[in-house]
Amino acid sequence: MNKNTLDPAWIEARLRDARWRTSSLSSGGTNCVQVAFLDGGIVALRDSKNPQGPPHLFTDAEYDAFVGGIERGELRRG
């Protein structure tokens, strides 16, 4: 599935029913990133402080690369 050609109504319906996950390292679910795995190999990422804001959408492969970069320390500042 190409995330850039998704029907906005499809996205809205999936996000409305999404099961958002928060890191077990989070302190009460605030100030953290939340993730939801949607149908069709789409992953949504949002800020827990702004759950009504638009999430970032990734394909499974993009999300795996993002998480891998974090695990390898590639996304650190400086």
C-alpha positions in Angstrom: 0.0 0.0 0.0 1.3 3.4 -0.9 0.8 5.8 2.0 0.9 8.8 -0.3 -2.2 7.7 -2.2 -4.4 6.7 0.8 -8.0 7.9 0.8 -8.3 10.5 3.6 -11.6 8.9 4.7 -9.8 5.5 5.0 -7.1 7.1 7.1 -9.6 8.9 9.3 -11.6 5.7 9.9 -8.5 3.7 10.8 -7.2 6.4 13.2 -10.6 6.7 14.9 -10.4 3.0 15.7 -6.7 2.8 16.3 -5.2 1.2 19.4 -2.4 3.5 20.4 0.5 2.1 22.2 2.8 4.0 24.6 6.3 3.0 25.7 6.4 1.1 28.9 9.2 3.5 29.9 6.7 6.4 29.7 5.7 8.2 32.9 1.9 8.0 32.8 1.6 8.3 29.0 2.6 12.0 28.8 5.5 13.6 27.0 6.1 10.6 24.7 5.5 9.2 21.3 2.6 6.8 20.7 2.3 4.3 17.8 -0.6 2.6 16.2 -0.3 -0.2 13.7 -3.0 0.2 11.0 -4.3 -2.1 8.3 -2.4 -2.3 5.1 1.1 -2.0 6.5 0.7 1.6 7.7 2.1 2.8 11.0 0.9 6.0 12.7 3.1 8.0 15.1 1.8 10.9 17.3 2.8 13.0 20.2 0.9 12.1 23.4 0.6 15.8 24.3 -1.3 16.5 21.1 -3.4 13.4 20.4 -5.8 15.3 18.2 -3.0 16.6 15.9 -2.2 14.8 12.6 0.0 11.8 13.1 3.0 11.0 11.0 2.3 8.0 8.7 4.9 5.5 7.8 4.9 2.2 5.8 6.1 -0.8 7.8 9.5 -0.6 6.0 9.9 3.1 6.8 8.9 2.5 10.5 11.4 -0.4 10.8 14.2 1.9 9.3 13.2 4.7 11.8 13.3 2.4 14.8 16.5 0.8 13.6 18.1 4.2 13.3 17.1 5.0 16.9 18.5 1.6 18.1 21.8 2.2 16.3 22.1 5.7 17.7 22.0 7.3 14.2 19.4 9.9 15.2 21.2 11.6 18.0 22.0 15.2 17.9 25.6 16.2 17.1 
